[in-house]
Amino acid sequence: MPVVTLYFNRLQKILERKVSIEKIVSALPLLGLDIEEETKDHVNVEYSPNRPDFSTDYGIANGLQGLLGIKLGMIKLKIKKGKDAIKADSSITKVRPYITAIEARNGILDDETIRQFIAMQEDLHNGIGRRRKKVSIGIHDLDKIQFPLMYNAVSRTHRFVPIGSEDEMTISEVLQKTETGTMYMNLLEGSEMVPAIIDSVGNTISFPPIINSKLTEVTTKSQNLLVEVTATDKNAAEDTLAVVAYILQSAGFQLYSVRISGANNSTPSLDARNMLLDPTLVTETLGLDVSPSVIIKSIRKSRLDGKIKGQRIICTIPRYRADIFGPIDLVEEVALGHCVQNLDPTIPESSSAGQKNRITVLLDAARSTMIGLGYSEVMNFGLVGKHTQYDLTSRDASRMISVADSKSQEHHILRDALLPGLIDVLSK
């Protein structure tokens, strides 16, 4: 689970109201956050990856403002029309086809804000981005860039100075010599051409999804930022951009659109969406006898908006809340806004003791008997490795069912035979 460090002094400033540390700490679990560590000056909290808007102290502060009644309702993205543009070349289509971007101007950065942004960036890479395979983010000093930008494919002999280095390198050298290059070079395996973002005077801005250029490195002196998101999925790219835009706006930046064109790319729409909610679903699911107006108040405390239309409620959901898929998710938001601690548990009128069914009793007896006769019981995993299941046994792997983006070669395919695993146990 990703972790965010919240410094109490900083958090109280973002909340825009004097709130005691005790009250903050007691409210954090009511947002669905787990407290991992608490000291006199900070607290570390874990958040669910399906809530990337909680990836910084700004996002968590917005949630606390709603829960504590400081500010209610949806935070709208205020995006002004910008004059800068990015064009995608057709050469990028088979490499990393989608790009989107936004500008954030007139902000103030300190070391902790930059650290929060970097942590957010990596959490988004590992969550929505599927370890950068699906989505990657670049944050740049806007004042170092000459527009328009071109997003195209370049050869591995293309040269630039990557962030963290003083020396110019080829793409191949970046992949072999830098930490992020060696970590993510597998994302570009089998491709002779790789993605690059280049400005109007030929400077390389970014080599996505690997590394940014040193030229556009963000420091505490940076006041204007460019955020570019490249991806293999357009919706995921725009969902990610919406989260970053929301955090930047919460940090005091003014947002400006960037015109995107070329190779099936277009300027993103980060507008909110509407979803209908039946109040009956809320009352039946939560066991609450509450009016639609109380439901709307609870929704607004969860930083969404709502209004009554006939027998139902129209809920307005910001683009950065991509975790809300259907009405039952809105019920959860009502529960959080109503405050979970206000839900009274009900003891069932009747209870019954559980017991083993007949088949389980029979299997337990058979297991004990077999062990008594000298047999060994083996309980192998349902997810196994291809090497054991197919390679060592020379079995046909054409119908193999594998797990997408598995983190382990020992547990990445679905077992379809018991014998290979048993032989593997005997071999050890």
Secondary structure, 3 states (H helix, E strand, C coil): CCEEEEEHHHHHHHHCCCCCHHHHHHHHHHHCCEEEEECCCEEEEECCCCCHHHCCHHHHHHHHHHHCCCCCCCCCCCEECCCCEEEECHHHCCCCCEEEEEEEECCCCCHHHHHHHHHHHHHHHHCCCCCCCCEEEEEEEHHHCCCCEEEEEEECCCEECECCCCCCEEHHHHHHHCHHHHHHHHHHCCCCEEEEEECCCCCEEEECCCEEEHHHCCCCCCCCEEEEEEECCHHHHHHHHHHHHHHHHHCCCEEEECEEECCCCCCCCCCCEEEEECHHHHHHHHCCCCCHHHHHHHHHHCCCEEEEECCEEEEEECCCCCCCCCHHHHHHHHHHHHCHHHCCCCCCCCCCCCCCCHHHHHHHHHHHHHHHCCCCCCCCCCEECHHHHHHCCCCCCCCCCECCCCCCCCCCEECCCCHHHHHHHHHC
